[in-house]
Amino acid sequence: MAEPLTRPQIAWRIAQDIPDGAYVNLGIGMPEMVADHLPDGREVMLHSENGILGLGPSPAEGEEDWDLINAGKKPVTLVPGGAYFHHTDSFAIVRGGHLDLCVLGAYQVSAHGDLANWSTGDESRLPGIGGAMDLAMGANGIFVMMELCTRKGAPKILENCTYPLTGQRCVDRIYSDYAVIDIADDGPVVREMIDGIDFAALQGKAEARLRLAEDWRTLAAPDL
């Protein structure tokens, strides 16, 4: 069986598709890793909803400044020209349509691009919607970063989400441990697959019907 990509490798793959000059929000959790893998020489303004514009890579161990944290309460760095400001101003950036992209994690994505990422219905865990709904509908493009299946092996790409929705028809592309998948008008389209997995095996990891793009290519990432 093919060896799936690690989370840092998925983050690296996402970073390659973020264009120069883009304003991008990184959601809490796995998406935060994208900041560490942006290509050299590419100017990207990373946003955090707690009020930061100009996030840099993670600080080196021992150099953390706990007065400078992102929305996930992790220490961050600031690039030259970066700024931090009031939470209300931060959400004005989100709701005003000023973000080119947002990278979010997901519990489920539907064949139509619906996103569920804030509650599984498990009453033993407190749900935290945070700014996810604002980001899902406010950013001009949504990339999802996730593993294709849960730890129990259940697929996350479904015909219809069974968890409470964060946003409807908002997901543009899914970056996963096995494939890069676009959400087209007629459903999910596989653009890239890792070496060692065939399309039938990939389809077995999704409930929704996948379609293989004619110009699909192998998904490769450096060892990370």
HELIX and SHEET records of a PDB file:
HELIX    1   1 ARG A    7  GLN A   16  1                                  10    
HELIX    2   2 MET A   30  ASP A   36  5                                   7    
HELIX    3   3 HIS A   87  ARG A   95  1                                   9    
HELIX    4   4 ALA A  132  GLY A  138  1                                   7    
HELIX    5   5 PHE A  199  GLN A  203  1                                   5    
SHEET    1   A10 LEU A  78  TYR A  84  0                                        
SHEET    2   A10 ILE A  52  LEU A  55 -1                                        
SHEET    3   A10 MET A  45  SER A  48 -1                                        
SHEET    4   A10 TYR A  23  LEU A  26  1                                        
SHEET    5   A10 LEU A 101  LEU A 104  1                                        
SHEET    6   A10 ILE A 142  MET A 145  1                                        
SHEET    7   A10 ARG A 173  TYR A 175  1                                        
SHEET    8   A10 ALA A 179  ALA A 184 -1                                        
SHEET    9   A10 GLY A 187  ILE A 194 -1                                        
SHEET   10   A10 ARG A 211  LEU A 219  1                                        
SHEET    1   B 3 LEU A 115  ALA A 116  0                                        
SHEET    2   B 3 GLN A 108  SER A 110 -1                                        
SHEET    3   B 3 ILE A 157  LEU A 158  1                                        
END                                                                             
